[in-house]
């Protein structure tokens, strides 16, 4: 079991043609990602909200009136999944959806006053969680982690945009 989660350990992929250090880094990265996906629903559970809803509220707070299509692209979720999230938020009175006046094919999404209040509460919960997890690291460790994650993100972006890595 992964300590403190009640979850079985992640299966370690058999990576035969990879140096051991790269394989261990990948395993640590995978386990961290897995644990983060386990933690986020628990962090927001007390507020009865799914992390996807919290994320959408946060994006709407910064991009009020964004189209539903653009919101789906930003959160990297399928349009049907975003539609379900928005239906839930609309039912709870956190958002309103309106057809765009100049292009009837588009639906614009805006926060209500209640949605802004909820987003603010959820942001405080997230900030507390991040302070506990990342803020507990030393400044030097946080700077190094930020640097390494940015390098990793650049490499992943390179691969996603058609850059072919040796041996792929």
C-alpha positions in Angstrom: 0.0 0.0 0.0 1.1 3.6 -0.6 1.5 5.0 2.8 -1.4 7.0 4.1 -3.6 6.4 1.0 -5.0 2.9 1.4 -4.1 2.5 -2.3 -2.0 -0.3 -3.7 1.4 0.7 -5.0 1.7 1.7 -8.6 3.0 -1.1 -10.8 6.5 -0.3 -11.8 6.8 -0.5 -15.6 9.5 -2.8 -16.9 11.8 -0.4 -18.7 14.5 -2.6 -20.1 16.2 -0.2 -22.4 16.5 2.7 -20.0 19.2 3.7 -17.6 18.3 2.9 -14.0 18.4 6.6 -12.9 16.0 7.7 -15.6 13.7 4.8 -14.6 13.8 5.8 -10.9 13.1 9.5 -11.8 10.2 8.4 -13.9 8.8 6.2 -11.1 9.1 9.0 -8.6 7.4 11.5 -11.0 4.6 8.9 -11.7 4.1 8.2 -8.0 3.9 12.0 -7.2 1.4 12.5 -10.0 -0.6 9.6 -8.8 -0.6 10.8 -5.2 -1.6 14.3 -6.3 -4.6 12.9 -8.2 -5.6 11.1 -5.0 -5.1 14.1 -2.7 -7.0 16.7 -4.7 -10.4 15.2 -4.3 -9.7 14.8 -0.5 -8.6 18.4 -0.3 -11.9 19.7 -1.7 -14.1 16.9 -0.3 -15.2 19.0 2.7 -16.7 21.6 0.4 -18.5 19.0 -1.8 -16.7 20.0 -4.9 -14.8 18.0 -7.4 -11.3 19.3 -8.3 -12.4 19.9 -11.9 -15.2 22.2 -10.6 -12.7 24.1 -8.5 -10.3 24.4 -11.4 -13.1 25.7 -13.7 -14.2 28.2 -11.0 -10.6 29.4 -10.7 -10.3 29.9 -14.5 -13.6 31.7 -14.7 -12.5 34.0 -11.9 -9.6 35.1 -14.2 -11.5 34.8 -17.5 -15.1 35.7 -16.8 -17.2 35.4 -19.9 -14.9 32.9 -21.6 -16.6 30.6 -24.1 -17.4 27.0 -23.0 -15.3 25.8 -26.0 -12.2 27.8 -24.8 -12.7 26.7 -21.2 -12.6 23.0 -22.3 -9.4 23.7 -24.3 -7.7 25.4 -21.3 -8.6 22.7 -18.8 -7.6 19.9 -21.2 -10.9 18.0 -20.6 -13.3 16.8 -23.2 -16.2 19.1 -24.1 -18.8 16.6 -22.7 -16.9 16.5 -19.4 -16.7 20.3 -19.2 -20.4 20.5 -20.0 -21.2 18.2 -17.1 -19.0 20.3 -14.7 -20.7 23.4 -15.9 -24.2 21.9 -15.6 -23.4 21.0 -11.9 -22.0 24.5 -11.2 -25.0 26.1 -12.9 -27.4 24.0 -10.9 -25.7 25.2 -7.7 -25.9 28.8 -8.8 -22.2 29.3 -9.2 -22.2 30.2 -12.9 -24.5 31.4 -15.7 -24.2 30.4 -19.3 -25.4 32.6 -22.1 -25.4 32.4 -25.8 -23.0 34.9 -27.3 -24.9 37.8 -28.8 -22.6 38.1 -31.9 -22.1 34.4 -32.6 -25.1 32.2 -31.6 -22.9 29.1 -31.9 -20.9 30.1 -28.8 -21.8 29.8 -25.2 -20.2 32.2 -22.7 -19.7 31.3 -19.1 -19.6 33.8 -16.2 -19.4 33.5 -12.4 -22.3 34.6 -10.2 -21.6 36.4 -6.9 -22.0 33.0 -5.2 -19.5 31.5 -7.7 -17.0 34.2 -6.8 -17.5 33.5 -3.1 -17.1 29.8 -3.6 -14.0 30.3 -5.8 -12.4 32.4 -3.1 -13.1 29.7 -0.4 -11.7 27.0 -2.6 -8.6 29.1 -3.5 -7.9 29.4 0.3 -8.2 25.7 0.7 -5.8 25.1 -2.2 -3.4 27.7 -0.9 -3.3 26.0 2.5 -2.7 22.6 0.9 0.1 24.0 -1.3 1.7 25.7 1.7 1.7 22.4 3.6 3.1 20.4 0.6 5.3 22.7 -1.3 5.7 25.5 1.1 7.3 23.1 3.6 10.3 22.6 1.3 13.3 24.9 1.7 13.6 27.8 -0.6 16.5 26.1 -2.3 14.5 22.9 -2.8 11.5 24.8 -4.2 13.7 26.8 -6.6 15.4 23.6 -7.8 12.1 21.8 -8.1 10.6 24.7 -10.1 13.7 24.7 -12.4 13.5 21.0 -13.0 9.8 20.9 -13.6 10.1 23.8 -16.1 12.9 21.9 -17.9 10.7 18.7 -17.9 7.7 20.7 -19.2 9.8 22.1 -22.0 10.9 18.6 -23.0 7.4 17.3 -22.9 6.2 20.3 -25.0 8.9 19.7 -27.5 7.7 16.1 -27.9 4.1 17.1 -28.1 4.8 19.6 -30.9 6.4 17.1 -33.1 10.0 17.2 -31.9 11.3 13.7 -32.3 13.7 12.4 -29.6 16.5 10.0 -30.4 15.3 6.4 -30.4 11.6 7.3 -30.7 
